Amino acid sequence: MKNYFIIHGSFGSSQENWFPWLEKEIEKSGFKCINLDFPIGENAQTYHNWEMVLNSVKRFITKDSVFFCHSISCIFLVKYCVRNSIKIGKAVFVSGFNHYLGLSEEYDDVNCTMFTNRYDEFDKLCKERVCYYSKNDPFVKHEKLQEFAKQIKAKEVVVEDAGHFNTAAGYTKFPELLKFVK
């Protein structure tokens, strides 16, 4: 059985943005969806702590699994797969990046453990990679979003005026993602 995973971003939760909606849509299609909460905040949001959470459901990750990741969780998944030699079917990345944002020390401090320079190994571990991003993202510069997509050799989908694809940008649903549920 194909399993689906949703991973939220920095200071986030499984119950914000379009994540609960997508989880329900996946389950309505008859598939298993794992929508986890990861530790957030200073001294809690680290690669090691997030790795432990994903390891708790590692038995459900297969070569056909599909991951939907938002913001910092995009590079987290890349690093996780590379470090653990895990093969997956698809990775759908939304507003992904692999650099300091310069927004605040708080964000840079919690995000920095997720970064990796081994992103070039990911294409051998993931059959299909797609990056959604917008030119008007208020948190991540367009160049950084574009650079991340190129680093991991992903298909790029630019959505006009989508911001950071969060509730503030009107994204409590994301119907475009349903084409990856089959």
C-alpha positions in Angstrom: 0.0 0.0 0.0 1.2 3.5 -0.9 1.6 5.7 2.1 1.5 9.5 2.2 3.3 11.8 4.6 2.8 15.5 5.4 5.5 17.4 7.2 5.0 21.0 8.5 7.5 23.8 8.7 9.3 25.9 11.4 7.2 26.8 14.4 4.3 25.0 12.7 1.9 22.1 13.3 0.1 19.3 11.5 -3.2 21.2 12.0 -2.4 24.4 10.1 -2.5 25.7 6.5 -3.6 23.1 4.0 -2.3 20.1 5.9 -5.5 18.9 7.6 -7.5 19.3 4.4 -4.9 17.3 2.4 -4.8 14.6 5.0 -8.6 14.2 4.8 -8.5 14.1 1.0 -5.8 11.5 0.9 -7.7 9.3 3.4 -11.0 9.8 1.4 -9.1 8.3 -1.6 -8.4 5.2 0.5 -4.8 5.7 1.3 -2.9 6.0 4.6 -1.7 9.5 5.5 0.7 10.2 8.3 0.5 13.9 9.3 2.9 14.3 12.2 3.7 17.0 14.7 7.4 17.7 15.0 9.1 19.5 17.9 9.2 23.3 17.4 11.0 26.3 19.0 14.5 26.9 20.2 16.3 23.8 21.5 13.5 21.6 20.3 13.4 22.1 16.5 16.6 20.3 15.5 17.4 17.9 12.8 18.1 15.2 15.4 14.7 15.7 17.1 12.8 15.7 13.8 14.7 12.6 12.7 13.6 10.8 15.9 9.9 11.6 15.1 10.2 10.4 11.5 12.0 7.3 12.7 9.0 6.5 14.8 7.0 5.8 11.5 10.0 4.7 9.4 8.4 1.2 8.9 5.7 2.9 6.8 8.2 4.6 4.4 8.5 2.6 1.2 10.0 3.2 -2.3 6.5 4.3 -3.3 5.8 6.7 -0.5 4.8 10.3 -1.3 5.9 13.2 0.9 4.3 16.6 1.0 6.7 19.0 2.7 6.4 22.7 3.5 9.1 25.3 4.1 12.0 24.0 6.3 10.7 20.4 6.2 11.7 20.2 2.5 15.4 20.2 3.2 14.8 18.2 6.3 13.4 15.4 4.1 16.3 15.6 1.7 18.8 15.4 4.5 16.8 12.5 6.2 16.7 10.4 3.0 20.4 11.0 2.2 21.7 10.3 5.7 19.5 7.2 6.1 19.7 5.9 2.4 16.0 5.9 2.2 14.3 5.6 -1.2 10.9 7.2 -1.8 8.5 7.6 -4.7 7.7 11.3 -4.8 8.6 14.5 -2.9 6.3 17.5 -3.3 8.0 20.5 -1.9 6.2 23.7 -1.1 8.3 26.8 -0.4 11.5 24.8 0.1 14.9 26.3 0.8 18.4 25.3 2.0 19.8 28.6 3.3 19.6 31.1 6.1 16.7 33.4 5.6 17.9 36.4 7.6 14.4 36.9 8.9 15.4 36.7 12.6 18.0 35.0 14.7 15.2 32.8 16.1 14.3 31.3 12.6 17.9 31.0 11.5 18.9 29.2 14.8 16.1 26.6 14.5 16.5 26.1 10.7 20.3 25.7 10.5 20.5 22.1 11.7 18.3 21.1 8.8 20.6 22.4 6.0 22.8 20.0 4.0 25.3 20.2 1.3 24.6 16.5 0.3 21.4 17.4 -1.7 22.9 16.1 -4.9 22.5 12.6 -3.7 18.7 13.0 -3.3 17.8 12.4 -7.0 19.0 8.8 -6.7 16.7 8.3 -3.7 13.5 9.9 -4.9 11.9 9.1 -8.3 9.9 12.3 -8.7 10.6 15.7 -7.2 8.4 18.8 -7.6 8.9 22.2 -6.1 6.0 24.7 -5.8 7.0 28.3 -5.0 5.8 31.8 -5.5 7.7 34.9 -6.5 6.0 36.9 -3.7 6.9 34.6 -0.7 7.3 37.0 2.2 9.8 34.7 4.1 12.0 33.1 1.4 13.5 35.1 -1.5 12.5 33.9 -4.9 16.2 33.2 -5.8 16.5 30.9 -2.8 13.4 29.0 -3.7 14.6 28.6 -7.3 18.1 27.6 -6.1 16.7 24.8 -3.9 14.6 23.4 -6.8 17.7 23.3 -9.0 19.9 21.8 -6.3 17.6 18.8 -6.0 16.9 18.6 -9.7 13.1 19.1 -9.3 10.4 20.1 -11.6 9.5 23.8 -10.8 6.0 25.1 -10.5 5.7 28.8 -9.9 2.3 29.9 -8.6 1.6 33.6 -8.9 0.7 35.5 -5.7 0.7 32.4 -3.5 3.0 33.9 -0.8 4.3 31.2 1.5 1.4 28.8 0.7 0.1 29.2 4.2 -3.2 30.3 5.8 -2.2 34.0 5.7 -1.9 33.6 1.9 -5.3 31.9 1.7 -4.0 28.3 1.6 -6.3 26.3 3.8 -6.8 24.0 0.8 -4.4 23.2 -2.0 -6.4 21.3 -4.7 -3.4 21.3 -7.1 -1.7 18.7 -4.9 -4.4 16.1 -5.4 -2.9 15.1 -8.7 -0.1 13.4 -6.7 -2.7 11.3 -4.8 -3.3 8.1 -6.9 
